[in-house]
Amino acid sequence: MMTSSQRRFLRAQIRRARKGDQQSFLIVVEPYLDFLSEYLSLSGYAERPEKRQEIIKNILRQTWRTLPFLHRVSDIERVLTQLLFQVEDGPDPILINNTYLPKLEVPERFALVAQDLEDWGYHWGSMALRKDASTFGKTLCEARCHLVGIYHASKENKASVNVQRSSEALDLLSQQTRRKIKHHCCQDSFASKFKARWLEFRGHFIEFRQEVRFEEFEKQNILSDLRNQLRHEEMNHPPFIKKLATFLAYGDQGLENSTALSSKV
């Protein structure tokens, strides 16, 4: 999880990048290369590192073009998320611990990567989705249940509520609240099974993360290629009134004129 000081630093770099400073833009996007690679790997590109790099550079070029619309670090995260959601699924099934994973919905993939692989926290994860934290938590819980082979009904029955509480207790609650939830859910065999399976699976999931992250030299190659490509990319400069509307709306309008992303680019 980024600290407040790290986010302040990136926000200062965003201000410079919006004025055309390409090096500042590279500094802003570098921390998100792992995030992009992990999400794309869960989308069917785990065995295709070159294709992942190609898609990532395309995403970052589009982010550069929309940069005049963006002000906050959360705006960058929102745009990267929205552009990832446009990418067509790849052909590779996801194999973890000798088991092929079920296909996940797009928001579920994002929630897993943001929280379990990148540790964004519920606040920044929900900001990127432009949903409230409770919705982010439910999406994350559904994803975890799918991965460990447990059906988690979205309706508010006792079993699903306890599974949801167990999932949240793994992430963000105080030690005291965690103990209360543990006491409350320990007698619920469904919630206990979910927790045990997820804790066992999570170690394999972390191994998957390490396998699909780029080596440092690969990241530098991506940034070097991107630097060269940005010389030929122009920003979309909005009229002042639209710029103000975008600021108030957390940057979404900057995607109106973006080109739909394809795995075939």
Contacts in CASP RR format, 6 or more apart in sequence:
PFRMAT RR
TARGET T0000
AUTHOR 0000-0000-0000
METHOD contacts of the structure
MODEL  1
MMTSSQRRFLRAQIRRARKGDQQSFLIVVEPYLDFLSEYLSLSGYAERPE
KRQEIIKNILRQTWRTLPFLHRVSDIERVLTQLLFQVEDGPDPILINNTY
LPKLEVPERFALVAQDLEDWGYHWGSMALRKDASTFGKTLCEARCHLVGI
YHASKENKASVNVQRSSEALDLLSQQTRRKIKHHCCQDSFASKFKARWLE
FRGHFIEFRQEVRFEEFEKQNILSDLRNQLRHEEMNHPPFIKKLATFLAY
GDQGLENSTALSSKV
1 119 0 8 1.000
1 120 0 8 1.000
1 121 0 8 1.000
1 124 0 8 1.000
2 10 0 8 1.000
2 31 0 8 1.000
2 73 0 8 1.000
2 124 0 8 1.000
7 73 0 8 1.000
10 27 0 8 1.000
10 28 0 8 1.000
10 31 0 8 1.000
10 73 0 8 1.000
10 76 0 8 1.000
11 72 0 8 1.000
11 73 0 8 1.000
13 24 0 8 1.000
13 25 0 8 1.000
13 27 0 8 1.000
13 28 0 8 1.000
14 24 0 8 1.000
14 28 0 8 1.000
14 67 0 8 1.000
14 70 0 8 1.000
14 71 0 8 1.000
14 72 0 8 1.000
14 73 0 8 1.000
14 75 0 8 1.000
14 76 0 8 1.000
16 24 0 8 1.000
17 24 0 8 1.000
17 25 0 8 1.000
17 28 0 8 1.000
17 67 0 8 1.000
18 67 0 8 1.000
18 68 0 8 1.000
18 70 0 8 1.000
18 235 0 8 1.000
20 67 0 8 1.000
20 235 0 8 1.000
22 227 0 8 1.000
22 230 0 8 1.000
22 231 0 8 1.000
23 227 0 8 1.000
25 64 0 8 1.000
25 67 0 8 1.000
25 230 0 8 1.000
26 223 0 8 1.000
26 226 0 8 1.000
26 227 0 8 1.000
28 76 0 8 1.000
29 60 0 8 1.000
29 63 0 8 1.000
29 76 0 8 1.000
29 223 0 8 1.000
29 226 0 8 1.000
30 219 0 8 1.000
30 223 0 8 1.000
32 76 0 8 1.000
32 77 0 8 1.000
32 80 0 8 1.000
33 56 0 8 1.000
33 214 0 8 1.000
33 219 0 8 1.000
33 222 0 8 1.000
34 117 0 8 1.000
34 118 0 8 1.000
34 209 0 8 1.000
34 213 0 8 1.000
34 214 0 8 1.000
35 80 0 8 1.000
35 113 0 8 1.000
35 114 0 8 1.000
35 117 0 8 1.000
35 118 0 8 1.000
36 52 0 8 1.000
36 56 0 8 1.000
36 59 0 8 1.000
36 80 0 8 1.000
36 84 0 8 1.000
37 52 0 8 1.000
37 56 0 8 1.000
37 212 0 8 1.000
37 213 0 8 1.000
37 214 0 8 1.000
38 113 0 8 1.000
38 117 0 8 1.000
38 118 0 8 1.000
38 209 0 8 1.000
38 212 0 8 1.000
38 213 0 8 1.000
39 84 0 8 1.000
39 109 0 8 1.000
39 110 0 8 1.000
39 113 0 8 1.000
40 52 0 8 1.000
40 55 0 8 1.000
40 56 0 8 1.000
40 84 0 8 1.000
40 87 0 8 1.000
41 52 0 8 1.000
41 94 0 8 1.000
41 208 0 8 1.000
41 212 0 8 1.000
42 94 0 8 1.000
42 104 0 8 1.000
42 109 0 8 1.000
42 112 0 8 1.000
42 113 0 8 1.000
43 84 0 8 1.000
43 87 0 8 1.000
43 89 0 8 1.000
43 90 0 8 1.000
43 109 0 8 1.000
44 89 0 8 1.000
44 90 0 8 1.000
44 91 0 8 1.000
44 92 0 8 1.000
44 93 0 8 1.000
44 94 0 8 1.000
45 51 0 8 1.000
45 52 0 8 1.000
45 55 0 8 1.000
45 90 0 8 1.000
45 92 0 8 1.000
45 263 0 8 1.000
46 92 0 8 1.000
46 94 0 8 1.000
46 95 0 8 1.000
46 208 0 8 1.000
46 211 0 8 1.000
46 212 0 8 1.000
47 92 0 8 1.000
48 90 0 8 1.000
48 92 0 8 1.000
49 214 0 8 1.000
49 218 0 8 1.000
51 263 0 8 1.000
52 212 0 8 1.000
53 214 0 8 1.000
53 218 0 8 1.000
53 221 0 8 1.000
53 222 0 8 1.000
54 265 0 8 1.000
55 87 0 8 1.000
55 261 0 8 1.000
55 263 0 8 1.000
55 265 0 8 1.000
56 222 0 8 1.000
57 222 0 8 1.000
57 225 0 8 1.000
57 226 0 8 1.000
57 229 0 8 1.000
58 261 0 8 1.000
58 265 0 8 1.000
59 80 0 8 1.000
59 83 0 8 1.000
59 84 0 8 1.000
59 87 0 8 1.000
59 261 0 8 1.000
60 226 0 8 1.000
61 226 0 8 1.000
61 229 0 8 1.000
61 230 0 8 1.000
61 233 0 8 1.000
62 79 0 8 1.000
62 83 0 8 1.000
62 258 0 8 1.000
62 259 0 8 1.000
62 261 0 8 1.000
63 70 0 8 1.000
63 76 0 8 1.000
63 79 0 8 1.000
63 80 0 8 1.000
63 83 0 8 1.000
64 230 0 8 1.000
64 233 0 8 1.000
64 235 0 8 1.000
65 233 0 8 1.000
65 234 0 8 1.000
65 235 0 8 1.000
65 236 0 8 1.000
65 258 0 8 1.000
66 79 0 8 1.000
66 235 0 8 1.000
66 236 0 8 1.000
66 254 0 8 1.000
66 255 0 8 1.000
66 258 0 8 1.000
67 235 0 8 1.000
68 235 0 8 1.000
68 236 0 8 1.000
68 237 0 8 1.000
68 238 0 8 1.000
68 243 0 8 1.000
69 75 0 8 1.000
69 236 0 8 1.000
69 238 0 8 1.000
69 243 0 8 1.000
69 246 0 8 1.000
69 251 0 8 1.000
69 253 0 8 1.000
69 254 0 8 1.000
70 76 0 8 1.000
70 79 0 8 1.000
70 251 0 8 1.000
70 254 0 8 1.000
71 247 0 8 1.000
71 251 0 8 1.000
72 250 0 8 1.000
74 124 0 8 1.000
74 127 0 8 1.000
74 128 0 8 1.000
74 250 0 8 1.000
75 250 0 8 1.000
75 251 0 8 1.000
77 120 0 8 1.000
77 124 0 8 1.000
77 125 0 8 1.000
77 127 0 8 1.000
77 128 0 8 1.000
78 127 0 8 1.000
78 128 0 8 1.000
78 130 0 8 1.000
78 250 0 8 1.000
78 251 0 8 1.000
78 252 0 8 1.000
79 251 0 8 1.000
79 254 0 8 1.000
79 255 0 8 1.000
80 128 0 8 1.000
81 110 0 8 1.000
81 128 0 8 1.000
81 129 0 8 1.000
82 252 0 8 1.000
82 255 0 8 1.000
83 255 0 8 1.000
83 258 0 8 1.000
83 261 0 8 1.000
84 110 0 8 1.000
85 106 0 8 1.000
85 110 0 8 1.000
86 260 0 8 1.000
86 261 0 8 1.000
87 261 0 8 1.000
87 262 0 8 1.000
87 263 0 8 1.000
88 261 0 8 1.000
88 262 0 8 1.000
88 263 0 8 1.000
88 264 0 8 1.000
89 103 0 8 1.000
89 263 0 8 1.000
90 263 0 8 1.000
93 100 0 8 1.000
93 101 0 8 1.000
94 100 0 8 1.000
94 101 0 8 1.000
94 208 0 8 1.000
95 101 0 8 1.000
96 201 0 8 1.000
96 204 0 8 1.000
96 205 0 8 1.000
96 207 0 8 1.000
96 208 0 8 1.000
97 201 0 8 1.000
97 204 0 8 1.000
101 147 0 8 1.000
102 146 0 8 1.000
102 147 0 8 1.000
102 149 0 8 1.000
104 112 0 8 1.000
104 143 0 8 1.000
104 146 0 8 1.000
104 147 0 8 1.000
105 142 0 8 1.000
105 143 0 8 1.000
107 129 0 8 1.000
107 139 0 8 1.000
108 139 0 8 1.000
108 140 0 8 1.000
108 142 0 8 1.000
108 143 0 8 1.000
108 146 0 8 1.000
109 143 0 8 1.000
110 125 0 8 1.000
110 128 0 8 1.000
110 129 0 8 1.000
110 139 0 8 1.000
111 125 0 8 1.000
111 129 0 8 1.000
111 136 0 8 1.000
111 137 0 8 1.000
111 139 0 8 1.000
111 140 0 8 1.000
111 143 0 8 1.000
112 140 0 8 1.000
112 143 0 8 1.000
112 144 0 8 1.000
112 147 0 8 1.000
112 205 0 8 1.000
114 120 0 8 1.000
114 121 0 8 1.000
114 124 0 8 1.000
114 125 0 8 1.000
114 128 0 8 1.000
115 121 0 8 1.000
115 122 0 8 1.000
115 125 0 8 1.000
115 140 0 8 1.000
115 171 0 8 1.000
116 140 0 8 1.000
116 144 0 8 1.000
116 202 0 8 1.000
116 205 0 8 1.000
117 205 0 8 1.000
117 206 0 8 1.000
117 209 0 8 1.000
120 128 0 8 1.000
121 171 0 8 1.000
121 172 0 8 1.000
122 133 0 8 1.000
122 136 0 8 1.000
122 137 0 8 1.000
122 171 0 8 1.000
122 172 0 8 1.000
123 133 0 8 1.000
125 136 0 8 1.000
126 132 0 8 1.000
126 133 0 8 1.000
126 135 0 8 1.000
126 136 0 8 1.000
126 137 0 8 1.000
127 250 0 8 1.000
129 135 0 8 1.000
129 136 0 8 1.000
129 139 0 8 1.000
130 250 0 8 1.000
130 252 0 8 1.000
131 139 0 8 1.000
137 164 0 8 1.000
137 167 0 8 1.000
137 168 0 8 1.000
138 154 0 8 1.000
138 164 0 8 1.000
140 167 0 8 1.000
140 171 0 8 1.000
141 152 0 8 1.000
141 163 0 8 1.000
141 164 0 8 1.000
141 167 0 8 1.000
141 168 0 8 1.000
142 152 0 8 1.000
142 154 0 8 1.000
144 167 0 8 1.000
144 194 0 8 1.000
144 198 0 8 1.000
145 151 0 8 1.000
145 152 0 8 1.000
145 163 0 8 1.000
145 194 0 8 1.000
147 198 0 8 1.000
147 201 0 8 1.000
147 205 0 8 1.000
148 194 0 8 1.000
148 197 0 8 1.000
148 198 0 8 1.000
148 201 0 8 1.000
149 197 0 8 1.000
150 163 0 8 1.000
150 190 0 8 1.000
150 193 0 8 1.000
150 194 0 8 1.000
150 197 0 8 1.000
152 160 0 8 1.000
152 163 0 8 1.000
152 164 0 8 1.000
152 194 0 8 1.000
153 159 0 8 1.000
153 160 0 8 1.000
154 160 0 8 1.000
158 188 0 8 1.000
159 188 0 8 1.000
159 190 0 8 1.000
159 191 0 8 1.000
162 184 0 8 1.000
162 185 0 8 1.000
162 188 0 8 1.000
162 190 0 8 1.000
162 191 0 8 1.000
163 190 0 8 1.000
163 191 0 8 1.000
163 194 0 8 1.000
165 181 0 8 1.000
165 184 0 8 1.000
165 185 0 8 1.000
165 191 0 8 1.000
166 181 0 8 1.000
166 185 0 8 1.000
166 191 0 8 1.000
166 192 0 8 1.000
166 194 0 8 1.000
166 195 0 8 1.000
167 194 0 8 1.000
167 198 0 8 1.000
168 181 0 8 1.000
169 177 0 8 1.000
169 178 0 8 1.000
169 181 0 8 1.000
169 182 0 8 1.000
169 185 0 8 1.000
170 195 0 8 1.000
170 198 0 8 1.000
170 199 0 8 1.000
173 181 0 8 1.000
185 191 0 8 1.000
185 192 0 8 1.000
185 195 0 8 1.000
186 192 0 8 1.000
214 222 0 8 1.000
236 254 0 8 1.000
236 257 0 8 1.000
238 246 0 8 1.000
238 253 0 8 1.000
238 254 0 8 1.000
242 253 0 8 1.000
245 253 0 8 1.000
246 252 0 8 1.000
246 253 0 8 1.000
246 254 0 8 1.000
END
